[in-house]
């Protein structure tokens, strides 16, 4: 397991630092610990999938994880899932196919205003798929 520190924003506006533990190989697992909430372990087919599960559980607690993997326009490809275990994903733009320059670390720090729910993120990804067909 590896670790990184990421902020969590709660519904009351409070932001606290959390410790995110994650596996570096399959089986892919994440767990989050902070002074206000603990979530996980959550499992997935890769780190991005496990992150979606963790964020869904965190959302039930009234909080959002502030990381690039929670940006509305970030989603991995099949290649990034297999090559990086879902740790890298593309920053997508409607109607444009991404390049390697669009890769981001899903655990990278995020701007709070760009973070969305997993449902909204999935909706953007589906819209992006339609836009490049």
NORJOBEL-V883445 format. One record per pair of residues at least 12 apart in sequence whose ideal C-beta (glycine too) atoms are under 10 Angstrom apart, sorted by the first residue. I is the first residue (numbers start at 1). GAP is how many residues later the second one is. D is the distance in Angstrom with one decimal. If there is no record, write none. Layout:
BEGIN
i: <I | I>
gap: <GAP | GAP>
d: <D | D>
END
This chain:
BEGIN
i: <1 | 1 | 1 | 1 | 1 | 1 | 1 | 1 | 2 | 2 | 2 | 2 | 2 | 2 | 2 | 3 | 3 | 3 | 3 | 3 | 3 | 3 | 4 | 4 | 4 | 4 | 4 | 4 | 4 | 4 | 4 | 4 | 5 | 5 | 5 | 5 | 5 | 5 | 5 | 6 | 6 | 6 | 6 | 6 | 6 | 6 | 6 | 6 | 6 | 6 | 6 | 6 | 6 | 7 | 7 | 7 | 7 | 7 | 7 | 7 | 7 | 7 | 8 | 8 | 8 | 8 | 8 | 8 | 8 | 8 | 8 | 8 | 8 | 8 | 8 | 8 | 9 | 9 | 9 | 9 | 9 | 9 | 9 | 9 | 10 | 10 | 10 | 10 | 10 | 10 | 10 | 10 | 11 | 11 | 11 | 11 | 11 | 12 | 12 | 14 | 14 | 15 | 15 | 15 | 15 | 16 | 16 | 16 | 16 | 16 | 17 | 17 | 17 | 18 | 18 | 18 | 18 | 18 | 18 | 18 | 18 | 18 | 18 | 18 | 18 | 19 | 19 | 19 | 19 | 19 | 20 | 20 | 20 | 20 | 20 | 20 | 20 | 20 | 20 | 20 | 21 | 21 | 21 | 22 | 22 | 22 | 22 | 22 | 22 | 22 | 22 | 22 | 22 | 22 | 23 | 23 | 23 | 23 | 23 | 24 | 24 | 24 | 25 | 26 | 26 | 26 | 26 | 26 | 26 | 27 | 27 | 27 | 27 | 27 | 28 | 28 | 28 | 28 | 28 | 28 | 28 | 28 | 28 | 28 | 28 | 28 | 28 | 28 | 29 | 29 | 29 | 29 | 29 | 29 | 29 | 29 | 30 | 30 | 30 | 30 | 30 | 30 | 30 | 30 | 30 | 30 | 30 | 30 | 30 | 30 | 31 | 31 | 32 | 32 | 32 | 32 | 32 | 32 | 32 | 34 | 34 | 36 | 36 | 36 | 37 | 37 | 37 | 37 | 37 | 38 | 39 | 39 | 39 | 39 | 39 | 39 | 39 | 39 | 39 | 39 | 39 | 40 | 40 | 40 | 40 | 41 | 41 | 42 | 42 | 42 | 42 | 42 | 44 | 45 | 45 | 45 | 46 | 46 | 46 | 46 | 46 | 46 | 46 | 46 | 46 | 47 | 47 | 47 | 47 | 47 | 47 | 47 | 47 | 47 | 47 | 47 | 48 | 48 | 48 | 48 | 48 | 48 | 48 | 48 | 48 | 48 | 48 | 48 | 48 | 49 | 49 | 49 | 49 | 50 | 50 | 51 | 51 | 51 | 51 | 51 | 51 | 51 | 51 | 51 | 51 | 51 | 52 | 52 | 52 | 52 | 52 | 52 | 52 | 53 | 54 | 54 | 55 | 55 | 55 | 55 | 55 | 55 | 55 | 55 | 56 | 56 | 56 | 58 | 58 | 59 | 59 | 59 | 64 | 64 | 64 | 64 | 64 | 64 | 65 | 65 | 65 | 66 | 66 | 66 | 66 | 66 | 66 | 67 | 67 | 67 | 67 | 67 | 67 | 67 | 67 | 68 | 68 | 68 | 68 | 68 | 68 | 68 | 68 | 68 | 68 | 68 | 68 | 69 | 69 | 69 | 69 | 69 | 69 | 69 | 69 | 69 | 69 | 69 | 69 | 69 | 70 | 70 | 70 | 70 | 70 | 70 | 70 | 70 | 70 | 70 | 71 | 71 | 71 | 71 | 71 | 71 | 71 | 71 | 71 | 71 | 71 | 71 | 71 | 72 | 72 | 72 | 72 | 72 | 72 | 72 | 72 | 72 | 72 | 72 | 73 | 73 | 73 | 73 | 73 | 73 | 73 | 73 | 73 | 73 | 73 | 73 | 73 | 73 | 73 | 73 | 74 | 74 | 74 | 74 | 74 | 74 | 74 | 74 | 74 | 74 | 74 | 74 | 74 | 74 | 74 | 74 | 75 | 75 | 75 | 75 | 75 | 75 | 75 | 75 | 75 | 75 | 75 | 75 | 75 | 76 | 76 | 76 | 76 | 76 | 76 | 76 | 77 | 77 | 77 | 77 | 77 | 77 | 80 | 80 | 80 | 80 | 80 | 84 | 84 | 84 | 86 | 87 | 87 | 87 | 87 | 87 | 88 | 88 | 88 | 88 | 88 | 88 | 89 | 89 | 89 | 89 | 89 | 90 | 90 | 90 | 90 | 90 | 91 | 91 | 92 | 92 | 92 | 92 | 92 | 92 | 92 | 93 | 93 | 93 | 94 | 94 | 94 | 94 | 94 | 94 | 95 | 95 | 95 | 95 | 96 | 96 | 96 | 97 | 97 | 97 | 98 | 98>
gap: <20 | 21 | 22 | 23 | 28 | 29 | 30 | 40 | 18 | 19 | 20 | 21 | 22 | 85 | 105 | 16 | 17 | 18 | 19 | 28 | 30 | 104 | 14 | 15 | 16 | 17 | 18 | 63 | 101 | 103 | 104 | 105 | 12 | 13 | 14 | 15 | 29 | 102 | 104 | 12 | 13 | 14 | 26 | 28 | 59 | 60 | 61 | 63 | 64 | 101 | 102 | 103 | 104 | 27 | 57 | 58 | 59 | 60 | 102 | 103 | 105 | 108 | 12 | 24 | 26 | 27 | 28 | 29 | 31 | 50 | 53 | 55 | 56 | 57 | 58 | 59 | 53 | 54 | 55 | 56 | 57 | 101 | 103 | 106 | 24 | 26 | 27 | 48 | 51 | 52 | 53 | 54 | 48 | 50 | 51 | 52 | 53 | 50 | 51 | 22 | 49 | 48 | 49 | 51 | 97 | 18 | 19 | 20 | 21 | 47 | 17 | 18 | 49 | 14 | 15 | 16 | 17 | 18 | 19 | 20 | 21 | 40 | 45 | 47 | 48 | 12 | 13 | 14 | 15 | 19 | 12 | 13 | 14 | 19 | 20 | 31 | 34 | 45 | 47 | 87 | 12 | 19 | 20 | 18 | 19 | 20 | 25 | 28 | 29 | 32 | 63 | 65 | 84 | 85 | 18 | 20 | 24 | 27 | 62 | 23 | 61 | 63 | 60 | 17 | 18 | 19 | 20 | 21 | 59 | 14 | 16 | 17 | 18 | 23 | 14 | 15 | 16 | 17 | 18 | 19 | 20 | 21 | 22 | 23 | 25 | 57 | 58 | 59 | 12 | 13 | 14 | 15 | 18 | 21 | 24 | 25 | 12 | 13 | 14 | 17 | 19 | 20 | 21 | 22 | 23 | 24 | 25 | 27 | 35 | 77 | 19 | 23 | 22 | 23 | 25 | 26 | 29 | 31 | 33 | 24 | 29 | 25 | 26 | 27 | 20 | 21 | 24 | 25 | 26 | 23 | 14 | 15 | 16 | 17 | 18 | 19 | 20 | 21 | 22 | 24 | 26 | 13 | 14 | 17 | 18 | 12 | 13 | 12 | 13 | 14 | 15 | 16 | 42 | 36 | 40 | 41 | 30 | 34 | 35 | 36 | 38 | 39 | 40 | 41 | 60 | 22 | 29 | 34 | 37 | 38 | 39 | 40 | 41 | 42 | 59 | 60 | 21 | 26 | 27 | 28 | 32 | 33 | 36 | 37 | 38 | 39 | 40 | 41 | 58 | 27 | 32 | 36 | 37 | 35 | 36 | 14 | 16 | 18 | 19 | 25 | 35 | 36 | 38 | 55 | 56 | 67 | 17 | 18 | 34 | 66 | 67 | 69 | 70 | 65 | 15 | 64 | 12 | 14 | 15 | 60 | 61 | 62 | 63 | 66 | 61 | 62 | 63 | 12 | 60 | 58 | 59 | 60 | 46 | 48 | 51 | 52 | 53 | 54 | 42 | 45 | 50 | 43 | 44 | 45 | 46 | 48 | 49 | 37 | 38 | 39 | 40 | 41 | 42 | 43 | 48 | 21 | 23 | 36 | 37 | 38 | 39 | 40 | 41 | 42 | 43 | 46 | 47 | 17 | 18 | 19 | 20 | 35 | 36 | 37 | 38 | 39 | 41 | 46 | 49 | 52 | 36 | 40 | 42 | 44 | 45 | 46 | 47 | 48 | 50 | 51 | 18 | 20 | 21 | 33 | 35 | 37 | 39 | 40 | 43 | 44 | 45 | 50 | 53 | 20 | 42 | 43 | 44 | 45 | 48 | 49 | 50 | 51 | 52 | 53 | 16 | 17 | 18 | 19 | 20 | 21 | 25 | 29 | 31 | 41 | 43 | 48 | 51 | 52 | 54 | 55 | 14 | 15 | 16 | 17 | 18 | 28 | 29 | 30 | 32 | 34 | 36 | 40 | 42 | 47 | 50 | 51 | 14 | 15 | 16 | 17 | 23 | 31 | 46 | 47 | 49 | 50 | 51 | 53 | 54 | 12 | 13 | 14 | 27 | 28 | 30 | 49 | 12 | 13 | 15 | 20 | 21 | 26 | 18 | 20 | 23 | 24 | 26 | 19 | 21 | 22 | 20 | 16 | 17 | 18 | 19 | 20 | 12 | 15 | 16 | 17 | 18 | 20 | 13 | 14 | 15 | 16 | 17 | 12 | 13 | 14 | 35 | 38 | 12 | 13 | 32 | 33 | 35 | 36 | 37 | 39 | 40 | 35 | 38 | 39 | 30 | 33 | 34 | 36 | 37 | 38 | 33 | 35 | 36 | 37 | 32 | 35 | 36 | 31 | 34 | 35 | 30 | 34>
d: <5.0 | 6.7 | 5.9 | 7.4 | 7.8 | 9.5 | 8.4 | 9.7 | 9.1 | 7.3 | 5.8 | 7.8 | 5.3 | 9.9 | 9.4 | 5.8 | 6.6 | 5.2 | 7.5 | 9.6 | 9.6 | 10.0 | 9.5 | 7.8 | 5.4 | 8.7 | 7.7 | 8.8 | 9.4 | 5.2 | 9.3 | 9.7 | 5.4 | 7.1 | 6.0 | 7.4 | 9.8 | 9.7 | 9.5 | 5.7 | 8.3 | 5.3 | 8.1 | 9.3 | 6.0 | 6.3 | 5.2 | 9.7 | 9.6 | 6.7 | 9.2 | 7.3 | 8.4 | 9.2 | 9.5 | 8.0 | 4.5 | 8.5 | 7.8 | 8.3 | 8.0 | 10.0 | 9.6 | 7.6 | 5.8 | 9.9 | 7.5 | 7.0 | 9.4 | 7.0 | 9.0 | 5.0 | 6.9 | 5.7 | 6.8 | 9.7 | 9.8 | 6.5 | 5.2 | 8.3 | 5.9 | 9.9 | 5.7 | 7.5 | 9.7 | 6.8 | 8.2 | 9.8 | 8.2 | 5.9 | 4.7 | 8.2 | 9.9 | 9.1 | 4.2 | 7.0 | 8.8 | 8.0 | 9.6 | 7.5 | 8.9 | 9.6 | 9.9 | 7.5 | 7.7 | 5.1 | 5.8 | 5.6 | 8.4 | 8.7 | 6.8 | 8.5 | 10.0 | 5.2 | 6.3 | 3.7 | 8.5 | 8.6 | 7.7 | 8.8 | 8.8 | 9.1 | 9.0 | 7.5 | 9.4 | 8.7 | 7.2 | 4.9 | 7.3 | 9.8 | 5.3 | 8.3 | 9.5 | 9.6 | 8.9 | 9.0 | 8.2 | 7.8 | 8.1 | 6.7 | 7.6 | 7.9 | 8.1 | 9.5 | 9.6 | 9.8 | 6.1 | 7.5 | 8.5 | 9.3 | 9.4 | 8.4 | 9.8 | 7.5 | 9.1 | 9.0 | 7.7 | 8.2 | 8.4 | 9.0 | 7.6 | 8.7 | 7.0 | 9.8 | 9.9 | 8.6 | 8.0 | 9.9 | 7.4 | 9.8 | 6.2 | 8.9 | 9.5 | 9.2 | 9.1 | 6.4 | 5.2 | 6.8 | 5.3 | 5.4 | 8.8 | 7.0 | 4.9 | 9.3 | 9.9 | 6.4 | 7.0 | 9.6 | 4.7 | 6.9 | 5.3 | 8.1 | 9.0 | 6.2 | 9.9 | 9.5 | 5.1 | 8.1 | 7.9 | 7.1 | 9.8 | 4.6 | 6.1 | 9.9 | 7.8 | 4.8 | 9.5 | 9.9 | 9.8 | 9.6 | 9.6 | 7.9 | 6.1 | 9.5 | 8.7 | 6.9 | 9.9 | 9.5 | 7.2 | 9.8 | 8.6 | 8.3 | 9.8 | 7.7 | 9.4 | 7.0 | 5.0 | 8.7 | 6.1 | 9.3 | 9.3 | 5.7 | 8.8 | 9.5 | 4.7 | 5.2 | 9.8 | 8.9 | 6.9 | 8.7 | 8.9 | 8.3 | 5.7 | 7.2 | 9.1 | 9.6 | 8.6 | 4.2 | 8.8 | 8.4 | 6.4 | 9.4 | 7.5 | 7.6 | 9.6 | 7.7 | 7.4 | 8.9 | 4.8 | 8.3 | 8.4 | 5.1 | 3.0 | 8.1 | 9.9 | 8.2 | 8.8 | 8.8 | 8.1 | 5.3 | 4.0 | 5.0 | 9.2 | 9.4 | 6.6 | 8.3 | 6.3 | 8.8 | 7.8 | 4.8 | 8.3 | 6.8 | 9.3 | 8.5 | 3.5 | 7.7 | 8.9 | 5.9 | 5.8 | 8.8 | 8.2 | 10.0 | 6.2 | 9.7 | 7.7 | 7.9 | 7.7 | 5.0 | 7.8 | 10.0 | 7.7 | 9.5 | 9.4 | 6.0 | 8.2 | 8.7 | 8.4 | 9.2 | 9.7 | 4.9 | 9.8 | 8.0 | 8.0 | 8.5 | 9.7 | 9.5 | 8.8 | 8.1 | 6.0 | 9.1 | 9.7 | 7.6 | 5.2 | 8.7 | 8.3 | 5.3 | 8.5 | 9.6 | 9.7 | 6.0 | 7.3 | 8.9 | 9.5 | 8.1 | 5.3 | 8.3 | 7.6 | 10.0 | 9.4 | 8.4 | 7.5 | 7.1 | 4.6 | 8.0 | 5.6 | 9.0 | 5.6 | 9.6 | 8.6 | 6.3 | 5.4 | 6.4 | 7.0 | 5.2 | 7.7 | 7.8 | 7.8 | 4.7 | 6.5 | 5.9 | 7.4 | 4.2 | 7.3 | 5.2 | 9.2 | 8.5 | 8.9 | 8.8 | 8.9 | 9.7 | 6.4 | 8.0 | 8.2 | 3.0 | 6.6 | 8.0 | 8.3 | 9.4 | 10.0 | 8.8 | 8.3 | 6.3 | 9.9 | 8.2 | 4.4 | 6.7 | 8.5 | 7.9 | 9.9 | 7.0 | 8.9 | 7.0 | 9.4 | 7.9 | 9.2 | 9.5 | 6.3 | 8.4 | 5.0 | 6.5 | 7.3 | 7.4 | 9.1 | 9.1 | 6.8 | 8.1 | 4.4 | 9.2 | 6.0 | 5.5 | 9.9 | 8.6 | 4.8 | 9.0 | 9.8 | 8.6 | 5.8 | 4.7 | 7.0 | 8.4 | 9.9 | 9.6 | 10.0 | 8.4 | 9.2 | 8.1 | 5.8 | 8.4 | 9.8 | 7.4 | 10.0 | 5.0 | 7.0 | 5.6 | 7.1 | 9.4 | 9.9 | 6.1 | 7.0 | 9.6 | 9.2 | 9.2 | 9.8 | 7.3 | 8.9 | 8.8 | 5.7 | 6.4 | 9.0 | 6.1 | 9.4 | 9.8 | 7.2 | 8.3 | 7.7 | 4.3 | 9.6 | 7.3 | 9.2 | 6.9 | 4.0 | 6.9 | 9.3 | 9.9 | 7.8 | 9.6 | 7.9 | 6.2 | 9.7 | 10.0 | 7.8 | 9.6 | 9.7 | 9.8 | 7.0 | 10.0 | 9.6 | 8.5 | 9.1 | 9.2 | 7.1 | 10.0 | 10.0 | 6.6 | 6.1 | 7.3 | 9.5 | 4.9 | 7.0 | 6.3 | 7.1 | 9.9 | 9.1 | 7.2 | 6.1 | 8.4 | 5.4 | 4.8 | 6.2 | 7.5 | 9.9 | 9.3 | 7.8 | 5.3 | 7.5 | 7.3 | 9.5 | 4.8 | 9.5 | 9.1 | 9.0 | 7.9 | 8.9 | 9.8 | 8.4 | 6.6 | 5.8 | 8.9 | 4.4 | 8.3 | 8.3 | 9.7 | 4.5 | 6.5 | 8.8 | 8.2 | 7.4 | 9.7 | 10.0 | 5.8 | 9.3 | 9.5>
END
